[in-house]
Amino acid sequence: MFCWGCGNLFHYRELEDLLRYTTGWDCTMWELMKVGERRITMMRHLNARRGFTRDDDRLPERLAEPIPDGPATGRQVSVENLLKMLDMYYELMGWDIQTGNPGRGKLFELGLEWTL
């Protein structure tokens, strides 16, 4: 779901209907997206309280090594590109680019001020 999105399995309106029929919660796709943003931000904030930072957002070193054979021979993950993508992701999420963690403003925006 994270990589391809729920639109590959169901149309977005069908997801709203499925949720309404199974739970009685009449919500829009926007509200569902905000629930997801809230969940990810809360998980990130809890991990930050446990000492995790941007330095912990890394891939295994072997992914930076060229693939030895097969259809993707020679391909590898660019660590430099990964760092740029992390900046973009943190900015998109409204998190601090230096630490990778949500700030007070984002927590208040999402109704997570109780976690402070």
C-alpha positions in Angstrom: 0.0 0.0 0.0 2.8 2.4 0.8 4.6 1.9 -2.5 1.7 1.6 -4.9 -1.2 3.2 -3.1 -4.6 1.9 -2.4 -5.8 3.1 -5.8 -4.4 -0.1 -7.4 -6.8 -2.3 -5.5 -9.8 -0.1 -5.1 -11.0 3.2 -6.4 -10.7 5.9 -3.7 -14.5 6.3 -3.5 -14.8 2.5 -3.0 -12.5 2.8 0.0 -14.7 5.4 1.5 -17.7 3.1 0.9 -15.9 0.1 2.4 -15.0 2.0 5.5 -18.6 3.3 5.9 -20.2 -0.1 5.4 -17.8 -1.9 7.8 -17.5 0.7 10.6 -20.2 3.2 10.1 -17.6 6.0 9.8 -18.7 8.3 7.0 -15.4 10.0 6.0 -13.7 11.3 2.9 -10.5 10.2 1.3 -8.9 13.4 2.6 -9.8 12.4 6.2 -8.4 8.9 5.6 -5.1 10.5 4.4 -5.0 12.7 7.5 -5.4 9.6 9.7 -2.4 8.1 7.9 -0.4 11.2 8.3 -1.3 11.4 12.0 -0.3 7.7 12.5 3.1 8.1 10.8 3.9 11.3 12.6 2.9 9.8 15.9 5.1 6.8 15.3 8.0 9.1 14.3 7.5 11.3 17.4 7.5 8.2 19.7 10.7 7.0 18.1 12.2 10.4 18.5 11.4 10.3 22.2 13.4 7.0 22.3 16.4 8.7 20.7 16.0 7.9 17.1 17.0 10.6 14.6 17.7 11.1 10.9 20.9 9.1 11.3 18.8 6.0 11.9 17.0 6.4 8.5 19.4 4.5 6.4 19.4 1.4 4.2 21.6 -1.6 4.6 25.1 -0.9 3.2 24.9 -3.8 0.7 22.2 -1.9 -1.2 24.8 0.6 -2.2 26.9 -2.1 -3.8 26.4 -2.8 -7.5 24.2 -5.8 -8.3 26.6 -8.4 -9.6 24.3 -10.1 -12.2 20.8 -10.4 -13.6 18.6 -7.9 -15.4 19.7 -5.1 -13.0 23.5 -5.8 -13.2 25.5 -2.8 -12.0 22.6 -1.0 -10.5 22.7 0.2 -6.9 21.1 2.7 -4.5 22.8 6.1 -4.5 23.4 7.1 -0.9 23.6 10.7 -2.1 20.2 10.5 -3.8 18.7 8.8 -0.7 19.8 11.7 1.5 18.2 14.2 -1.0 15.0 12.1 -0.9 15.0 12.1 2.9 15.2 15.9 2.8 12.2 16.0 0.4 10.2 13.5 2.5 10.8 15.4 5.8 9.8 18.6 4.1 6.7 17.1 2.7 5.7 15.7 6.1 6.4 19.0 7.8 9.2 17.5 9.9 12.6 19.0 10.9 15.0 18.4 8.0 18.0 18.2 10.4 16.6 15.7 12.8 13.9 14.1 10.7 11.5 14.4 13.6 8.2 16.3 13.8 8.2 19.6 15.6 5.6 21.0 18.1 3.7 22.8 15.3 3.1 19.6 13.4 2.1 17.7 16.5 -0.4 20.4 17.3 -1.7 20.6 13.7 -2.5 16.8 13.9 -4.0 16.9 17.4 -1.0 15.1 18.9 -0.1 17.7 21.4 -1.0 15.3 24.1 2.2 13.3 23.3 4.4 16.2 24.3 
